[in-house]
Amino acid sequence: MSETKKKRLRTFPDIEAAAFQHPWDAKATDALKSVPGLDQLVAKIMEYGLERIFYLQNTAANVRVTARQFSRLHRALGWGCKIIGVEEPELYVALDPTPNAFTYGHTRPFIVLTSGLIDMLDDEERFFVISHELGHIKAGHVLYTVIARNIAEIVAMIGQASFGLGTLLGQGLVIALHDWYRKAELTADRAGLLCVQDLDPCIRTFMKLAGGARQLYAEMDKQEFIKQIRAYEDADVSTLNKAYKALITAYRTHPFPILRAKELDAWHSSGYRSLAGPLGLLTA
């Protein structure tokens, strides 16, 4: 959050993830759990210790956020944890010009923000992103996230152990995981809004992720951005277009930013308002 802009924020330390879970996420999670072989895949991941490998690689390569190092990011992390009742995970900054953020680790979760993302966003937008990642932890997404982000390598590993059979069987799981991953993002976006308690920084983040250029940020318009979704939705008029839309999204890990903006804007006018109610006063 900005050093100069103090906000009145309400906390929800006892909130359950189900209170803000997107219905698409709930449906995709049920579908994923019904995919044959998922339990065996989870067991294989634990057997190979991938979670520990990711943690060690991250600790060696990136810079940890603490009260004395990147203190503004650390304060944002603390506020997000307090608001939605999450035990504080480790937070790191990675040198990478590609704007991105992710959470790893089922038993010991940690969050990573790339330098490209930090440079692109202001303080409130960074707070939204950090809170979004905390939403993944709150909703119990992290185990499946580790699988989804590395599914190609994991399926190949299993395929080698089963003479290629695992690779063939794994494609249905790959598609189901990506479908779940995209819809889980919508739940995490809602957690971000619950923390920031202001829709504008959320929409600005999506706008920048979609196509923001630093020199043109001031010329971007929220309403024009949201209008773009209509053209995408109108493309459902034919079966062929629906097939094309399924094809271009099947292996994406995130929904298109414009769809995320639309879904969060809709929830802000309904579920969020009934959940948050009048903002309470919380002093720092």
Secondary structure, DSSP 8 states (H G I E B T S, - for coil): --SS--------TT--GGGT--HHHHHHHHHHHTSTTHHHHHHHHHHHTHHHHHHHHHHHHSEE-BTTBSHHHHHHHHHHHHHHT----EEEEE--SS--EEEE-SSS-EEEEEHHHHHHS-HHHHHHHHHHHHHHHHTT-HHHHHHHHTHHHHHHHHHHHTTTHHHHHHHHHHHHHHHHHHHHHHHHHHHHHHHH--HHHHHHHHHHHHH--GGGGGG--HHHHHHHHHHHHHGGGSHHHHHHHHHHHTT-SS--HHHHHHHHHHHHTTHHHHHH-S------
